[in-house]
Amino acid sequence: MKTEKNISLKPYNTFGIDVKSDRFTEVDNVKSVREFIQVHTDFHILGGGSNILLIRDLEKPVLKISTKGISVLDEHSDEHFVFVQVQAGENWHDFVSWCLKNNFGGLENLSLIPGNVGTSPMQNIGAYGVELKDVFHSLNALEIATGIIRTFDKEACAFGYRDSFFKQEGKNRFIILDVTFRLTRKDHIIKMNYGAIKEELARKAISNPGIKDVSEAVIAIRKSKLPDPKEIGNSGSFFKNPVVSTAHFESLKAVYPDIPNFPVSEDLTKVPAGWLIEQCGFKGKRVGDAGVHKNQALVLVNYGNASGKEIYDLAVTIQNTVQEKFGIALEMEVNILE
């Protein structure tokens, strides 16, 4: 375990924000995590840096989790399902690729999502009709106050839409160490009715897709719509898709007949945040080096030298404009770190 001082966090966040950490410690094993929390009680936890926006230099110590390892838990597995335990520091897409190589199904719709495995339960990451909770079995997390490792099942994680116990009551109380997934060995359930997956498969003339076909379709769609963080700093979807009352949605539909929607229940309807933002004229808008991506209004970007504050201010302007125009409050999906 090595601690560096006054280090730039630009390489450690996908927005590419150049702020400094007063003390930066990277750990690759649980023993080092325990040693760190014995010395520090108030600190920031950093995973893949894909779902954060850094506003200013961080005075609190930063703990980066870089533990590695993927294991098949034979004691739980059977002919239909396999249980795979993954260390928190593993890259998410690399893990999805590993599953595909082993013909383990369930994660293909979540291909190319940036970040690490350890932060995936916090957000209950999701895309193209699949959420992490659909394939989640359990996780182990270290309680910072006591040093005790606790196991959380799906119920204890209290998963919601881009939400979980670890973003609410458990925030800053636990360090996720590993996550166990329940995946299919055979008879994979192919989900291709959400978004443009079916169209992409048809374009490739694939009528009977497997899990690798779905993954490749998702990757192609994401690359066509979303900027690569290595080329343009971003954190993927910046806002959650809002869920409004069906009565409110119907009133909007009377004014905007083409408003897209996804019924959640008889009383609730989900509206794409990207559509709302685009209708407000923000798609492709740029303020200095902070901007809204030209192909996907849900993605805020750093064109080079934007500060976290500049991106945050743009996000607040978008929130205020959408609220005024549609009466809908957009919630930031990205975690603001300051």
Secondary structure by P-SEA (a helix, b strand, c coil): ccccccccccccccccccccccbbbbbccaaaaaaaaacccbbbbbccccccccccccccbbbbbbccccccccccccccbbbbbbcccccaaaaaaaaaaacccccccccccccccccccccccccccccccccccccccccccccbbbbbcccccccccccccccccccccccccbbbbbbbcccccccccccaaaaaaaaaccccccaaaaaaaaaaaaaacccccccccccccccccccccaaaaaaaaaacccbbbbbccccbbbccaaaaaaaacccccccccccccccccccccccccccaaaaaaaaaaaaaaaaaaccbbbbbcccccc
